Amino acid sequence: MADGDGRMRLKIAVTAPPEDGKANAALIAFLSKKLKIAKSAIVLDAGAASRLKTLLIAGDPEELAGQLNALIV
């Protein structure tokens, strides 16, 4: 989905509680599994305490874009 600035966003809900970084870790673990990459290839760049997060994902941009697009329902 697009945000107010027209940037594409992926909405993911995790069941881990938002305390002590558990929800952030669950998000990274989810994406790691879905993208078939190491958890260490995903870095939380901004939004650690926010619902809106920015992640840096190491890998081929075109391949990752295709994999992320496949997650959109």
N, CA, C and O of each residue as an XYZ file, in Angstrom:
292
protein
N       0.835     -1.172      0.000
C       0.000      0.000      0.000
C       0.882      1.239      0.000
O       2.019      1.188      0.469
N       0.388      2.321     -0.505
C       1.147      3.567     -0.557
C       0.791      4.432      0.654
O      -0.352      4.446      1.112
N       1.797      5.153      1.161
C       1.540      6.051      2.284
C       1.168      7.435      1.748
O       0.990      7.594      0.540
N       1.050      8.417      2.601
C       0.665      9.769      2.205
C       1.644     10.433      1.259
O       1.272     11.325      0.497
N       2.915      9.996      1.307
C       3.942     10.551      0.424
C       4.053      9.780     -0.880
O       4.882     10.112     -1.727
N       3.226      8.753     -1.051
C       3.278      7.952     -2.270
C       4.294      6.821     -2.219
O       4.453      6.088     -3.195
N       4.990      6.669     -1.082
C       5.956      5.574     -0.946
C       5.222      4.289     -0.624
O       4.249      4.282      0.130
N       5.704      3.204     -1.205
C       5.086      1.907     -0.957
C       5.498      1.395      0.416
O       6.656      1.510      0.816
N       4.548      0.837      1.115
C       4.763      0.274      2.455
C       4.212     -1.137      2.479
O       3.241     -1.454      1.791
N       4.842     -1.972      3.275
C       4.376     -3.333      3.489
C       3.863     -3.404      4.920
O       4.590     -3.075      5.858
N       2.628     -3.827      5.093
C       2.032     -3.907      6.426
C       2.135     -5.350      6.913
O       1.609     -6.272      6.289
N       2.826     -5.526      8.041
C       3.030     -6.847      8.623
C       2.634     -6.778     10.095
O       3.036     -5.858     10.807
N       1.860     -7.732     10.540
C       1.482     -7.812     11.945
C       2.161     -9.030     12.570
O       2.133    -10.125     12.008
N       2.764     -8.826     13.728
C       3.383     -9.930     14.468
C       2.677    -10.066     15.804
O       2.070     -9.113     16.293
N       2.758    -11.240     16.389
C       2.067    -11.474     17.663
C       2.943    -11.198     18.876
O       2.446    -11.200     20.003
N       4.228    -10.963     18.673
C       5.136    -10.688     19.792
C       4.791     -9.340     20.418
O       4.402     -8.407     19.715
N       4.933     -9.238     21.726
C       4.619     -7.974     22.396
C       5.658     -6.895     22.076
O       6.832     -7.204     21.871
N       5.228     -5.639     22.032
C       6.157     -4.550     21.727
C       6.960     -4.117     22.955
O       6.916     -2.956     23.360
N       7.677     -5.049     23.529
C       8.498     -4.748     24.708
C       9.864     -5.413     24.556
O       9.977     -6.536     24.063
N      10.873     -4.709     24.982
C      12.255     -5.212     24.941
C      12.679     -5.660     23.544
O      13.503     -6.565     23.416
N      12.133     -5.048     22.502
C      12.529     -5.368     21.139
C      11.988     -6.686     20.602
O      12.411     -7.138     19.538
N      11.061     -7.306     21.320
C      10.536     -8.611     20.893
C       9.771     -8.518     19.572
O       9.914     -9.390     18.715
N       8.967     -7.481     19.401
C       8.204     -7.330     18.154
C       9.148     -7.049     16.981
O       8.940     -7.557     15.879
N      10.183     -6.242     17.221
C      11.152     -5.961     16.162
C      11.888     -7.240     15.754
O      12.107     -7.484     14.567
N      12.264     -8.044     16.732
C      12.945     -9.309     16.445
C      12.021    -10.260     15.685
O      12.465    -10.968     14.781
N      10.747    -10.278     16.047
C       9.785    -11.134     15.355
C       9.599    -10.681     13.906
O       9.473    -11.512     13.006
N       9.584     -9.383     13.685
C       9.468     -8.845     12.326
C      10.660     -9.264     11.481
O      10.497     -9.706     10.343
N      11.850     -9.124     12.034
C      13.063     -9.506     11.307
C      13.082    -11.009     11.041
O      13.458    -11.438      9.950
N      12.686    -11.802     12.015
C      12.645    -13.259     11.832
C      11.632    -13.635     10.747
O      11.900    -14.515      9.929
N      10.479    -12.978     10.736
C       9.454    -13.244      9.723
C       9.991    -12.940      8.325
O       9.889    -13.767      7.419
N      10.562    -11.750      8.162
C      11.083    -11.372      6.843
C      12.248    -12.259      6.419
O      12.375    -12.611      5.246
N      13.090    -12.613      7.371
C      14.222    -13.497      7.081
C      13.736    -14.821      6.512
O      14.285    -15.326      5.533
N      12.709    -15.374      7.128
C      12.159    -16.656      6.683
C      11.501    -16.521      5.313
O      11.735    -17.345      4.428
N      10.682    -15.489      5.134
C       9.964    -15.297      3.877
C      10.906    -14.992      2.707
O      10.685    -15.449      1.585
N      11.962    -14.213      2.986
C      12.902    -13.829      1.932
C      14.045    -14.831      1.766
O      14.855    -14.719      0.846
N      14.095    -15.815      2.675
C      15.142    -16.845      2.662
C      16.548    -16.230      2.709
O      17.434    -16.570      1.926
N      16.703    -15.311      3.661
C      17.997    -14.681      3.887
C      18.293    -14.722      5.389
O      17.402    -14.959      6.204
N      19.544    -14.491      5.731
C      19.943    -14.494      7.141
C      19.341    -13.299      7.870
O      19.173    -12.226      7.290
N      19.019    -13.491      9.140
C      18.511    -12.388      9.953
C      19.506    -11.235      9.989
O      19.117    -10.070     10.069
N      20.793    -11.568      9.930
C      21.825    -10.531      9.979
C      21.830     -9.661      8.720
O      22.478     -8.614      8.706
N      21.123    -10.073      7.665
C      21.031     -9.282      6.428
C      19.938     -8.223      6.528
O      19.755     -7.427      5.607
N      19.214     -8.214      7.644
C      18.129     -7.245      7.843
C      18.463     -6.395      9.062
O      18.698     -6.917     10.152
N      18.481     -5.078      8.865
C      18.821     -4.155      9.940
C      17.676     -3.166     10.123
O      17.187     -2.581      9.156
N      17.257     -2.988     11.362
C      16.244     -1.986     11.685
C      16.936     -0.632     11.684
O      17.721     -0.329     12.582
N      16.641      0.184     10.671
C      17.321      1.468     10.485
C      16.640      2.593     11.256
O      17.312      3.471     11.799
N      15.321      2.571     11.306
C      14.583      3.631     11.998
C      13.245      3.079     12.469
O      12.680      2.173     11.855
N      12.750      3.637     13.566
C      11.434      3.284     14.055
C      11.401      2.163     15.066
O      10.398      1.455     15.161
N      12.459      1.980     15.820
C      12.518      0.889     16.791
C      11.338      0.925     17.765
O      10.843     -0.128     18.167
N      10.887      2.109     18.146
C       9.788      2.231     19.098
C       8.501      2.709     18.421
O       7.551      3.109     19.094
N       8.476      2.666     17.100
C       7.333      3.157     16.340
C       6.660      2.025     15.581
O       7.265      0.977     15.358
N       5.420      2.231     15.187
C       4.732      1.241     14.345
C       5.250      1.302     12.915
O       5.181      0.315     12.183
N       5.772      2.463     12.515
C       6.318      2.658     11.177
C       7.829      2.467     11.248
O       8.526      3.224     11.924
N       8.325      1.462     10.555
C       9.740      1.114     10.648
C      10.404      1.207      9.283
O       9.753      1.064      8.249
N      11.698      1.447      9.296
C      12.501      1.418      8.083
C      13.549      0.336      8.275
O      14.326      0.368      9.230
N      13.562     -0.624      7.356
C      14.514     -1.721      7.419
C      15.468     -1.636      6.249
O      15.071     -1.273      5.142
N      16.721     -1.968      6.487
C      17.698     -2.101      5.421
C      17.900     -3.597      5.200
O      18.203     -4.335      6.137
N      17.730     -4.037      3.958
C      17.845     -5.459      3.637
C      18.948     -5.641      2.620
O      18.889     -5.083      1.525
N      19.956     -6.419      2.977
C      21.087     -6.669      2.081
C      20.694     -7.712      1.038
O      20.056     -8.715      1.356
N      21.076     -7.463     -0.189
C      20.799     -8.415     -1.259
C      20.583     -7.707     -2.575
O      20.707     -6.485     -2.665
N      20.261     -8.476     -3.591
C      20.007     -7.932     -4.917
C      18.680     -7.179     -4.901
O      17.642     -7.772     -4.607
N      18.697     -5.879     -5.212
C      17.475     -5.077     -5.125
C      16.313     -5.608     -5.973
O      15.170     -5.616     -5.516
N      16.590     -6.042     -7.180
C      15.514     -6.534     -8.047
C      14.913     -7.829     -7.503
O      13.697     -8.017     -7.520
N      15.775     -8.710     -7.027
C      15.296     -9.979     -6.461
C      14.475     -9.732     -5.197
O      13.408    -10.318     -5.012
N      14.988     -8.852     -4.327
C      14.268     -8.544     -3.097
C      12.926     -7.867     -3.398
O      11.928     -8.152     -2.735
N      12.896     -6.983     -4.382
C      11.638     -6.319     -4.755
C      10.616     -7.345     -5.204
O       9.444     -7.261     -4.837
N      11.051     -8.312     -5.996
C      10.145     -9.364     -6.452
C       9.623    -10.190     -5.292
O       8.436    -10.513     -5.244
N      10.498    -10.536     -4.357
C      10.085    -11.328     -3.196
C       9.128    -10.541     -2.310
O       8.151    -11.097     -1.809
N       9.397     -9.258     -2.112
C       8.516     -8.433     -1.286
C       7.166     -8.236     -1.968
O       6.130     -8.245     -1.303
N       7.169     -8.061     -3.273
C       5.904     -7.935     -4.004
C       5.077     -9.205     -3.881
O       3.848     -9.139     -3.860
N       5.728    -10.355     -3.800
C       5.021    -11.617     -3.659
C       4.328    -11.732     -2.290
O       3.381    -12.504     -2.138
N       4.797    -10.967     -1.302
C       4.179    -10.991      0.017
C       2.888    -10.182      0.078
O       2.088    -10.351      0.998
N       2.686     -9.311     -0.893
C       1.500     -8.462     -0.902
C       0.301     -9.300     -1.318
O       0.310     -9.953     -2.361
N      -0.724     -9.268     -0.487
C      -1.918    -10.077     -0.746
C      -2.955     -9.246     -1.460
O      -4.038     -9.743     -1.770
